[in-house]
Amino acid sequence: MKNCLSIITIAYEDDAELKLTYDSIKTFIEEGTKWILIISQGLRDFKPPAGTVILERQDTGLYDALNIGLDEVCTEFFMLLHSGDTIFNVKAFEKALKLMNSGYDCVLGGAVIGNRLHKSRKWRTWMLKLYVQPPHLPIIYKSESSKEERYNTAITTVADFYYLRELFSKLGFSYIHSNEVYVRMGTGGLTTSGFKSFLHVTFSFIRVDGIKPFLLSPIRLILKFLIK
């Protein structure tokens, strides 16, 4: 299974964070996982292993960089893991990855952000109508049904939500809950700092869809707590 997987990592100007991510997936890379590394400028001290696809990006931001990474996926499955984020529970991740053999279009998992646990086992597709998505970094995608979809680079912060909404709106697109938690996300990002992030994301939705996300925000907040 590991040699059927690509991991897309967007790197920033921090070799220490990139090495942290690499150390968490090193054994997977050694066993055949393809690492697609998107960088904004040359690396300093960190040297990626042989076989890494390294792309110096000329992009307009995170979502453009992710699209560049998707263009390089040629394996059966793929996932995203940003620089500074890690796979901290290898056994749990391996269990989730094996579920892709069941023919689903994606496997959902959970993430840890600081002291907060974000699970997806209670998440359902209808929640997208209320602007509630599953944790996106732990998702393992089937390339055949997912890699042709692209992030809308005109949207800031929440383009991952609209990417997922498009995928799950496809006829027959299927998913399974792994009930495993295996990704640890770094804190301090625009979407990783609790209620402050909730407000930022809500206003980002408003910029795209008008007043509707604001009216639904109380329900969205309740659902986010219920599905954890």
CYANA upper distance limits for C-alpha pairs under 8 A (distance plus 0.5 A):
  1 MET  CA      5 LEU  CA      7.43
  1 MET  CA     97 LEU  CA      7.70
  1 MET  CA     98 LYS  CA      7.44
  2 LYS  CA     28 PHE  CA      6.66
  2 LYS  CA     29 ILE  CA      8.50
  2 LYS  CA     31 GLU  CA      6.91
  2 LYS  CA     32 GLY  CA      6.41
  2 LYS  CA     33 THR  CA      5.69
  3 ASN  CA     31 GLU  CA      7.01
  3 ASN  CA     32 GLY  CA      4.59
  3 ASN  CA     33 THR  CA      5.12
  3 ASN  CA     34 LYS  CA      7.67
  3 ASN  CA     75 THR  CA      8.43
  4 CYS  CA     32 GLY  CA      8.15
  4 CYS  CA     33 THR  CA      7.15
  4 CYS  CA     75 THR  CA      5.72
  4 CYS  CA     76 GLU  CA      5.72
  4 CYS  CA     77 PHE  CA      6.51
  5 LEU  CA     33 THR  CA      5.71
  5 LEU  CA     34 LYS  CA      6.80
  5 LEU  CA     75 THR  CA      6.19
  5 LEU  CA     76 GLU  CA      6.81
  5 LEU  CA     77 PHE  CA      5.27
  5 LEU  CA     78 PHE  CA      5.73
  5 LEU  CA     79 MET  CA      8.24
  6 SER  CA     33 THR  CA      6.26
  6 SER  CA     34 LYS  CA      5.05
  6 SER  CA     35 TRP  CA      6.29
  6 SER  CA     36 ILE  CA      7.42
  6 SER  CA     73 VAL  CA      7.00
  6 SER  CA     74 CYS  CA      8.35
  6 SER  CA     75 THR  CA      6.66
  6 SER  CA     77 PHE  CA      6.83
  6 SER  CA     78 PHE  CA      5.00
  6 SER  CA     79 MET  CA      6.97
  7 ILE  CA     33 THR  CA      7.85
  7 ILE  CA     34 LYS  CA      6.81
  7 ILE  CA     35 TRP  CA      5.57
  7 ILE  CA     36 ILE  CA      6.51
  7 ILE  CA     78 PHE  CA      6.21
  7 ILE  CA     79 MET  CA      5.61
  7 ILE  CA     80 LEU  CA      6.15
  7 ILE  CA     81 LEU  CA      7.09
  8 ILE  CA     35 TRP  CA      6.77
  8 ILE  CA     36 ILE  CA      5.26
  8 ILE  CA     37 LEU  CA      6.62
  8 ILE  CA     38 ILE  CA      8.15
  8 ILE  CA     66 LEU  CA      8.09
  8 ILE  CA     69 GLY  CA      6.56
  8 ILE  CA     70 LEU  CA      8.23
  8 ILE  CA     78 PHE  CA      7.97
  8 ILE  CA     79 MET  CA      6.81
  8 ILE  CA     80 LEU  CA      5.33
  8 ILE  CA     81 LEU  CA      6.55
  8 ILE  CA     82 HIS  CA      8.01
  9 THR  CA     35 TRP  CA      8.03
  9 THR  CA     36 ILE  CA      6.68
  9 THR  CA     37 LEU  CA      5.52
  9 THR  CA     38 ILE  CA      6.69
  9 THR  CA     80 LEU  CA      6.67
  9 THR  CA     81 LEU  CA      5.63
  9 THR  CA     82 HIS  CA      5.24
  9 THR  CA     83 SER  CA      6.53
 10 ILE  CA     37 LEU  CA      6.66
 10 ILE  CA     38 ILE  CA      5.41
 10 ILE  CA     39 ILE  CA      6.84
 10 ILE  CA     62 LEU  CA      7.99
 10 ILE  CA     65 ALA  CA      7.47
 10 ILE  CA     66 LEU  CA      7.74
 10 ILE  CA     81 LEU  CA      8.05
 10 ILE  CA     82 HIS  CA      5.64
 10 ILE  CA     83 SER  CA      6.39
 11 ALA  CA     18 LEU  CA      6.98
 11 ALA  CA     37 LEU  CA      7.43
 11 ALA  CA     38 ILE  CA      6.43
 11 ALA  CA     39 ILE  CA      5.53
 11 ALA  CA     40 SER  CA      7.70
 11 ALA  CA     82 HIS  CA      7.26
 11 ALA  CA     83 SER  CA      5.55
 12 TYR  CA     18 LEU  CA      8.43
 12 TYR  CA     39 ILE  CA      7.06
 12 TYR  CA     40 SER  CA      7.22
 12 TYR  CA     83 SER  CA      7.39
 13 GLU  CA     40 SER  CA      8.31
 13 GLU  CA     41 GLN  CA      8.27
 13 GLU  CA     43 LEU  CA      8.39
 14 ASP  CA     18 LEU  CA      7.01
 15 ASP  CA     19 LYS  CA      6.56
 15 ASP  CA     43 LEU  CA      7.51
 15 ASP  CA     44 ARG  CA      7.33
 15 ASP  CA     45 ASP  CA      7.21
 15 ASP  CA     46 PHE  CA      6.27
 16 ALA  CA     20 LEU  CA      6.76
 16 ALA  CA     46 PHE  CA      8.37
 17 GLU  CA     21 THR  CA      6.94
 17 GLU  CA     83 SER  CA      6.22
 17 GLU  CA     84 GLY  CA      4.75
 17 GLU  CA     85 ASP  CA      8.31
 18 LEU  CA     22 TYR  CA      6.69
 18 LEU  CA     46 PHE  CA      8.30
 18 LEU  CA     83 SER  CA      5.31
 18 LEU  CA     84 GLY  CA      6.26
 19 LYS  CA     23 ASP  CA      6.48
 19 LYS  CA     46 PHE  CA      7.24
 19 LYS  CA     84 GLY  CA      8.47
 20 LEU  CA     24 SER  CA      7.07
 20 LEU  CA     83 SER  CA      8.27
 20 LEU  CA     84 GLY  CA      6.55
 20 LEU  CA     85 ASP  CA      8.03
 20 LEU  CA     86 THR  CA      7.49
 21 THR  CA     25 ILE  CA      7.23
 21 THR  CA     81 LEU  CA      8.28
 21 THR  CA     82 HIS  CA      8.18
 21 THR  CA     83 SER  CA      6.32
 21 THR  CA     84 GLY  CA      6.01
 21 THR  CA     85 ASP  CA      6.16
 21 THR  CA     86 THR  CA      5.46
 21 THR  CA     87 ILE  CA      8.16
 22 TYR  CA     26 LYS  CA      6.12
 22 TYR  CA     86 THR  CA      8.47
 24 SER  CA     86 THR  CA      6.05
 24 SER  CA     87 ILE  CA      5.94
 24 SER  CA     88 PHE  CA      7.02
 25 ILE  CA     29 ILE  CA      6.86
 25 ILE  CA     86 THR  CA      8.10
 25 ILE  CA     87 ILE  CA      7.19
 26 LYS  CA     30 GLU  CA      6.72
 27 THR  CA     31 GLU  CA      6.76
 28 PHE  CA     32 GLY  CA      6.94
 28 PHE  CA     33 THR  CA      5.91
 29 ILE  CA     33 THR  CA      4.96
 29 ILE  CA     34 LYS  CA      6.80
 29 ILE  CA     35 TRP  CA      7.34
 34 LYS  CA     51 GLY  CA      7.98
 34 LYS  CA     52 THR  CA      7.22
 34 LYS  CA     53 VAL  CA      8.21
 34 LYS  CA     75 THR  CA      8.43
 35 TRP  CA     51 GLY  CA      8.28
 35 TRP  CA     52 THR  CA      5.70
 35 TRP  CA     53 VAL  CA      6.73
 36 ILE  CA     52 THR  CA      6.65
 36 ILE  CA     53 VAL  CA      5.27
 36 ILE  CA     54 ILE  CA      6.77
 36 ILE  CA     55 LEU  CA      8.33
 36 ILE  CA     69 GLY  CA      6.98
 36 ILE  CA     72 GLU  CA      7.84
 37 LEU  CA     52 THR  CA      7.50
 37 LEU  CA     53 VAL  CA      6.41
 37 LEU  CA     54 ILE  CA      5.37
 37 LEU  CA     55 LEU  CA      6.76
 37 LEU  CA     69 GLY  CA      8.10
 38 ILE  CA     54 ILE  CA      6.51
 38 ILE  CA     55 LEU  CA      5.42
 38 ILE  CA     56 GLU  CA      6.52
 38 ILE  CA     57 ARG  CA      6.79
 38 ILE  CA     65 ALA  CA      7.21
 38 ILE  CA     68 ILE  CA      8.35
 38 ILE  CA     69 GLY  CA      7.26
 39 ILE  CA     43 LEU  CA      8.31
 39 ILE  CA     54 ILE  CA      7.78
 39 ILE  CA     55 LEU  CA      6.63
 39 ILE  CA     56 GLU  CA      5.39
 39 ILE  CA     57 ARG  CA      6.35
 40 SER  CA     56 GLU  CA      6.04
 40 SER  CA     57 ARG  CA      5.73
 40 SER  CA     58 GLN  CA      7.63
 41 GLN  CA     56 GLU  CA      6.60
 41 GLN  CA     57 ARG  CA      8.11
 42 GLY  CA     56 GLU  CA      7.87
 43 LEU  CA     47 LYS  CA      7.96
 48 PRO  CA     52 THR  CA      6.94
 57 ARG  CA     65 ALA  CA      7.18
 57 ARG  CA     68 ILE  CA      8.30
 59 ASP  CA     64 ASP  CA      6.17
 59 ASP  CA     65 ALA  CA      6.53
 60 THR  CA     64 ASP  CA      6.44
 60 THR  CA     65 ALA  CA      8.16
 60 THR  CA    153 THR  CA      8.28
 61 GLY  CA     65 ALA  CA      6.76
 61 GLY  CA    153 THR  CA      8.27
 62 LEU  CA     66 LEU  CA      6.77
 63 TYR  CA     67 ASN  CA      6.80
 63 TYR  CA    151 TYR  CA      6.32
 63 TYR  CA    152 ASN  CA      7.64
 63 TYR  CA    153 THR  CA      6.11
 63 TYR  CA    159 ALA  CA      7.71
 64 ASP  CA     68 ILE  CA      6.85
 64 ASP  CA    151 TYR  CA      7.72
 64 ASP  CA    153 THR  CA      6.32
 65 ALA  CA     69 GLY  CA      6.83
 66 LEU  CA     70 LEU  CA      6.70
 66 LEU  CA    151 TYR  CA      7.97
 67 ASN  CA     71 ASP  CA      6.88
 67 ASN  CA    150 ARG  CA      6.52
 67 ASN  CA    151 TYR  CA      6.92
 68 ILE  CA     72 GLU  CA      7.54
 69 GLY  CA     73 VAL  CA      7.43
 70 LEU  CA    147 LYS  CA      6.53
 70 LEU  CA    148 GLU  CA      8.38
 71 ASP  CA    147 LYS  CA      8.31
 73 VAL  CA     78 PHE  CA      7.72
 73 VAL  CA    143 SER  CA      8.07
 73 VAL  CA    147 LYS  CA      7.96
 74 CYS  CA    143 SER  CA      8.35
 75 THR  CA    143 SER  CA      7.54
 76 GLU  CA    142 LYS  CA      6.66
 76 GLU  CA    143 SER  CA      5.93
 76 GLU  CA    144 GLU  CA      7.60
 77 PHE  CA    140 ILE  CA      7.34
 77 PHE  CA    141 TYR  CA      5.98
 77 PHE  CA    142 LYS  CA      5.10
 77 PHE  CA    143 SER  CA      5.54
 78 PHE  CA    140 ILE  CA      6.42
 78 PHE  CA    141 TYR  CA      5.83
 78 PHE  CA    142 LYS  CA      7.17
 78 PHE  CA    143 SER  CA      6.89
 79 MET  CA    137 LEU  CA      7.66
 79 MET  CA    138 PRO  CA      7.93
 79 MET  CA    139 ILE  CA      6.82
 79 MET  CA    140 ILE  CA      5.48
 79 MET  CA    141 TYR  CA      6.62
 80 LEU  CA    137 LEU  CA      6.15
 80 LEU  CA    138 PRO  CA      8.18
 80 LEU  CA    139 ILE  CA      8.31
 81 LEU  CA     85 ASP  CA      6.63
 81 LEU  CA     86 THR  CA      7.56
 81 LEU  CA    137 LEU  CA      6.72
 84 GLY  CA    185 MET  CA      7.74
 84 GLY  CA    186 GLY  CA      6.45
 85 ASP  CA    183 VAL  CA      7.64
 85 ASP  CA    184 ARG  CA      6.21
 85 ASP  CA    185 MET  CA      5.11
 85 ASP  CA    186 GLY  CA      6.05
 86 THR  CA    183 VAL  CA      6.16
 86 THR  CA    184 ARG  CA      5.71
 86 THR  CA    185 MET  CA      7.15
 87 ILE  CA     93 PHE  CA      7.97
 87 ILE  CA    182 TYR  CA      5.96
 87 ILE  CA    183 VAL  CA      5.10
 87 ILE  CA    184 ARG  CA      6.72
 88 PHE  CA    182 TYR  CA      6.14
 88 PHE  CA    183 VAL  CA      6.49
 88 PHE  CA    184 ARG  CA      6.76
 89 ASN  CA     93 PHE  CA      6.79
 89 ASN  CA    181 VAL  CA      7.85
 89 ASN  CA    182 TYR  CA      5.31
 89 ASN  CA    183 VAL  CA      7.89
 90 VAL  CA     94 GLU  CA      6.58
 90 VAL  CA    182 TYR  CA      7.46
 91 LYS  CA     95 LYS  CA      6.78
 92 ALA  CA     96 ALA  CA      6.88
 92 ALA  CA    180 GLU  CA      6.09
 92 ALA  CA    181 VAL  CA      7.07
 92 ALA  CA    182 TYR  CA      6.38
 93 PHE  CA     97 LEU  CA      6.61
 93 PHE  CA    180 GLU  CA      7.70
 93 PHE  CA    181 VAL  CA      8.09
 93 PHE  CA    182 TYR  CA      6.03
 94 GLU  CA     98 LYS  CA      6.70
 95 LYS  CA     99 LEU  CA      7.28
 95 LYS  CA    178 SER  CA      8.08
 95 LYS  CA    180 GLU  CA      8.33
 96 ALA  CA    100 MET  CA      7.96
 96 ALA  CA    107 VAL  CA      7.20
 96 ALA  CA    108 LEU  CA      8.43
 96 ALA  CA    109 GLY  CA      7.83
 96 ALA  CA    178 SER  CA      5.82
 96 ALA  CA    180 GLU  CA      7.33
 97 LEU  CA    101 ASN  CA      8.47
 97 LEU  CA    107 VAL  CA      8.07
 97 LEU  CA    140 ILE  CA      7.63
 98 LYS  CA    102 SER  CA      8.42
 99 LEU  CA    103 GLY  CA      8.45
 99 LEU  CA    104 TYR  CA      8.29
 99 LEU  CA    107 VAL  CA      7.48
 99 LEU  CA    176 ILE  CA      8.43
 99 LEU  CA    178 SER  CA      7.94
100 MET  CA    104 TYR  CA      6.43
100 MET  CA    105 ASP  CA      8.11
100 MET  CA    106 CYS  CA      7.52
100 MET  CA    107 VAL  CA      7.23
100 MET  CA    140 ILE  CA      8.48
100 MET  CA    142 LYS  CA      8.01
104 TYR  CA    142 LYS  CA      7.96
104 TYR  CA    173 PHE  CA      8.43
104 TYR  CA    174 SER  CA      5.87
104 TYR  CA    175 TYR  CA      5.91
104 TYR  CA    176 ILE  CA      7.24
105 ASP  CA    141 TYR  CA      6.60
105 ASP  CA    142 LYS  CA      5.47
105 ASP  CA    145 SER  CA      6.84
105 ASP  CA    146 SER  CA      8.06
105 ASP  CA    173 PHE  CA      6.58
105 ASP  CA    174 SER  CA      5.65
105 ASP  CA    175 TYR  CA      6.21
106 CYS  CA    139 ILE  CA      7.11
106 CYS  CA    140 ILE  CA      5.91
106 CYS  CA    141 TYR  CA      4.93
106 CYS  CA    142 LYS  CA      6.27
106 CYS  CA    174 SER  CA      7.24
106 CYS  CA    175 TYR  CA      5.39
106 CYS  CA    176 ILE  CA      7.25
107 VAL  CA    139 ILE  CA      6.15
107 VAL  CA    140 ILE  CA      5.67
107 VAL  CA    141 TYR  CA      7.22
107 VAL  CA    175 TYR  CA      6.13
107 VAL  CA    176 ILE  CA      5.62
107 VAL  CA    177 HIS  CA      6.47
107 VAL  CA    178 SER  CA      6.84
108 LEU  CA    120 SER  CA      7.08
108 LEU  CA    121 ARG  CA      8.34
108 LEU  CA    134 PRO  CA      7.85
108 LEU  CA    135 PRO  CA      8.25
108 LEU  CA    138 PRO  CA      6.90
108 LEU  CA    139 ILE  CA      5.33
108 LEU  CA    140 ILE  CA      7.29
108 LEU  CA    175 TYR  CA      7.59
108 LEU  CA    176 ILE  CA      6.71
108 LEU  CA    177 HIS  CA      5.44
108 LEU  CA    178 SER  CA      6.33
108 LEU  CA    179 ASN  CA      8.25
109 GLY  CA    119 LYS  CA      7.08
109 GLY  CA    120 SER  CA      6.59
109 GLY  CA    121 ARG  CA      8.17
109 GLY  CA    135 PRO  CA      7.71
109 GLY  CA    138 PRO  CA      5.53
109 GLY  CA    139 ILE  CA      6.53
109 GLY  CA    177 HIS  CA      6.98
109 GLY  CA    178 SER  CA      6.06
109 GLY  CA    179 ASN  CA      6.57
109 GLY  CA    180 GLU  CA      5.90
109 GLY  CA    181 VAL  CA      6.24
109 GLY  CA    182 TYR  CA      7.72
110 GLY  CA    117 LEU  CA      7.97
110 GLY  CA    118 HIS  CA      5.99
110 GLY  CA    119 LYS  CA      4.72
110 GLY  CA    120 SER  CA      6.42
110 GLY  CA    135 PRO  CA      6.85
110 GLY  CA    138 PRO  CA      6.43
110 GLY  CA    179 ASN  CA      7.77
110 GLY  CA    180 GLU  CA      6.49
110 GLY  CA    181 VAL  CA      4.62
110 GLY  CA    182 TYR  CA      6.83
110 GLY  CA    183 VAL  CA      7.24
111 ALA  CA    117 LEU  CA      6.63
111 ALA  CA    118 HIS  CA      5.65
111 ALA  CA    119 LYS  CA      6.95
111 ALA  CA    135 PRO  CA      7.29
111 ALA  CA    137 LEU  CA      8.15
111 ALA  CA    138 PRO  CA      7.00
111 ALA  CA    181 VAL  CA      5.99
111 ALA  CA    182 TYR  CA      6.61
111 ALA  CA    183 VAL  CA      5.17
111 ALA  CA    184 ARG  CA      6.06
111 ALA  CA    185 MET  CA      7.35
112 VAL  CA    116 ARG  CA      6.28
112 VAL  CA    117 LEU  CA      5.18
112 VAL  CA    118 HIS  CA      6.54
112 VAL  CA    181 VAL  CA      7.96
112 VAL  CA    182 TYR  CA      8.39
112 VAL  CA    183 VAL  CA      6.82
112 VAL  CA    184 ARG  CA      5.23
112 VAL  CA    185 MET  CA      6.59
113 ILE  CA    117 LEU  CA      6.89
113 ILE  CA    118 HIS  CA      8.00
113 ILE  CA    184 ARG  CA      6.57
113 ILE  CA    185 MET  CA      5.54
113 ILE  CA    186 GLY  CA      6.86
113 ILE  CA    187 THR  CA      6.76
113 ILE  CA    192 THR  CA      7.20
114 GLY  CA    185 MET  CA      7.96
114 GLY  CA    186 GLY  CA      7.60
114 GLY  CA    187 THR  CA      6.59
117 LEU  CA    228 LYS  CA      7.17
118 HIS  CA    135 PRO  CA      7.14
118 HIS  CA    228 LYS  CA      5.68
119 LYS  CA    134 PRO  CA      8.17
119 LYS  CA    135 PRO  CA      7.56
119 LYS  CA    179 ASN  CA      8.08
119 LYS  CA    181 VAL  CA      7.56
119 LYS  CA    227 ILE  CA      7.19
119 LYS  CA    228 LYS  CA      5.29
120 SER  CA    134 PRO  CA      5.92
120 SER  CA    135 PRO  CA      7.11
120 SER  CA    177 HIS  CA      7.59
120 SER  CA    179 ASN  CA      7.86
120 SER  CA    227 ILE  CA      6.75
120 SER  CA    228 LYS  CA      7.13
121 ARG  CA    177 HIS  CA      6.12
121 ARG  CA    178 SER  CA      8.04
121 ARG  CA    179 ASN  CA      6.22
121 ARG  CA    227 ILE  CA      7.52
121 ARG  CA    228 LYS  CA      8.49
122 LYS  CA    226 LEU  CA      8.26
122 LYS  CA    227 ILE  CA      5.38
122 LYS  CA    228 LYS  CA      8.03
123 TRP  CA    127 MET  CA      7.58
123 TRP  CA    133 GLN  CA      8.07
123 TRP  CA    134 PRO  CA      6.81
123 TRP  CA    227 ILE  CA      6.35
124 ARG  CA    128 LEU  CA      8.48
125 THR  CA    168 PHE  CA      7.49
126 TRP  CA    130 LEU  CA      8.15
127 MET  CA    131 TYR  CA      7.03
127 MET  CA    132 VAL  CA      5.77
127 MET  CA    133 GLN  CA      7.39
128 LEU  CA    132 VAL  CA      5.55
128 LEU  CA    133 GLN  CA      6.30
128 LEU  CA    165 ARG  CA      6.98
130 LEU  CA    213 PRO  CA      8.10
130 LEU  CA    216 LEU  CA      6.85
130 LEU  CA    217 SER  CA      8.45
130 LEU  CA    219 ILE  CA      7.83
130 LEU  CA    220 ARG  CA      6.45
131 TYR  CA    161 PHE  CA      8.25
131 TYR  CA    213 PRO  CA      7.63
131 TYR  CA    220 ARG  CA      7.00
132 VAL  CA    220 ARG  CA      6.65
132 VAL  CA    223 LEU  CA      7.83
132 VAL  CA    224 LYS  CA      7.34
133 GLN  CA    161 PHE  CA      6.96
133 GLN  CA    164 LEU  CA      8.15
135 PRO  CA    139 ILE  CA      7.77
136 HIS  CA    160 ASP  CA      7.97
137 LEU  CA    183 VAL  CA      7.76
138 PRO  CA    181 VAL  CA      8.43
138 PRO  CA    182 TYR  CA      7.57
138 PRO  CA    183 VAL  CA      6.45
141 TYR  CA    145 SER  CA      8.49
141 TYR  CA    146 SER  CA      6.90
142 LYS  CA    146 SER  CA      6.55
142 LYS  CA    147 LYS  CA      8.29
143 SER  CA    147 LYS  CA      5.45
143 SER  CA    148 GLU  CA      8.48
144 GLU  CA    148 GLU  CA      8.35
145 SER  CA    173 PHE  CA      8.23
146 SER  CA    167 LEU  CA      7.30
149 GLU  CA    163 TYR  CA      7.68
149 GLU  CA    166 GLU  CA      8.31
149 GLU  CA    167 LEU  CA      7.76
150 ARG  CA    163 TYR  CA      7.25
151 TYR  CA    159 ALA  CA      6.47
151 TYR  CA    160 ASP  CA      7.26
151 TYR  CA    162 TYR  CA      8.14
151 TYR  CA    163 TYR  CA      6.07
152 ASN  CA    159 ALA  CA      6.39
152 ASN  CA    162 TYR  CA      8.26
152 ASN  CA    163 TYR  CA      7.95
153 THR  CA    159 ALA  CA      7.73
155 ILE  CA    159 ALA  CA      5.90
155 ILE  CA    208 VAL  CA      7.90
156 THR  CA    204 SER  CA      7.54
157 THR  CA    190 LEU  CA      7.97
157 THR  CA    191 THR  CA      8.26
157 THR  CA    201 VAL  CA      7.51
157 THR  CA    204 SER  CA      7.24
158 VAL  CA    162 TYR  CA      7.46
158 VAL  CA    201 VAL  CA      7.24
158 VAL  CA    204 SER  CA      7.09
158 VAL  CA    205 PHE  CA      7.52
159 ALA  CA    163 TYR  CA      6.58
160 ASP  CA    164 LEU  CA      6.72
161 PHE  CA    165 ARG  CA      6.59
162 TYR  CA    166 GLU  CA      6.64
163 TYR  CA    167 LEU  CA      6.92
164 LEU  CA    168 PHE  CA      6.59
165 ARG  CA    169 SER  CA      6.55
166 GLU  CA    170 LYS  CA      7.23
167 LEU  CA    173 PHE  CA      7.57
168 PHE  CA    173 PHE  CA      6.36
168 PHE  CA    174 SER  CA      8.18
169 SER  CA    173 PHE  CA      7.84
186 GLY  CA    192 THR  CA      8.29
187 THR  CA    192 THR  CA      6.11
187 THR  CA    193 SER  CA      7.16
188 GLY  CA    192 THR  CA      6.62
188 GLY  CA    193 SER  CA      6.59
189 GLY  CA    193 SER  CA      7.24
190 LEU  CA    197 SER  CA      6.30
190 LEU  CA    200 HIS  CA      7.79
191 THR  CA    197 SER  CA      5.26
191 THR  CA    198 PHE  CA      7.75
191 THR  CA    200 HIS  CA      8.14
191 THR  CA    201 VAL  CA      7.48
192 THR  CA    197 SER  CA      6.70
193 SER  CA    197 SER  CA      5.76
194 GLY  CA    198 PHE  CA      6.90
195 PHE  CA    199 LEU  CA      6.85
196 LYS  CA    200 HIS  CA      6.85
197 SER  CA    201 VAL  CA      6.48
198 PHE  CA    202 THR  CA      6.56
199 LEU  CA    203 PHE  CA      6.77
200 HIS  CA    204 SER  CA      6.74
201 VAL  CA    205 PHE  CA      6.75
202 THR  CA    206 ILE  CA      6.79
202 THR  CA    213 PRO  CA      7.07
202 THR  CA    214 PHE  CA      7.10
202 THR  CA    217 SER  CA      7.55
203 PHE  CA    207 ARG  CA      6.82
203 PHE  CA    214 PHE  CA      8.20
204 SER  CA    208 VAL  CA      7.30
205 PHE  CA    209 ASP  CA      6.48
205 PHE  CA    210 GLY  CA      7.95
205 PHE  CA    213 PRO  CA      6.54
206 ILE  CA    210 GLY  CA      5.02
206 ILE  CA    211 ILE  CA      6.34
206 ILE  CA    212 LYS  CA      7.71
206 ILE  CA    213 PRO  CA      6.30
206 ILE  CA    214 PHE  CA      7.13
209 ASP  CA    213 PRO  CA      7.39
211 ILE  CA    215 LEU  CA      6.93
212 LYS  CA    216 LEU  CA      6.80
213 PRO  CA    217 SER  CA      6.36
216 LEU  CA    220 ARG  CA      6.63
217 SER  CA    221 LEU  CA      6.51
218 PRO  CA    222 ILE  CA      6.89
219 ILE  CA    223 LEU  CA      6.67
220 ARG  CA    224 LYS  CA      6.63
221 LEU  CA    225 PHE  CA      7.14
222 ILE  CA    226 LEU  CA      6.80
223 LEU  CA    227 ILE  CA      6.64
224 LYS  CA    228 LYS  CA      7.14
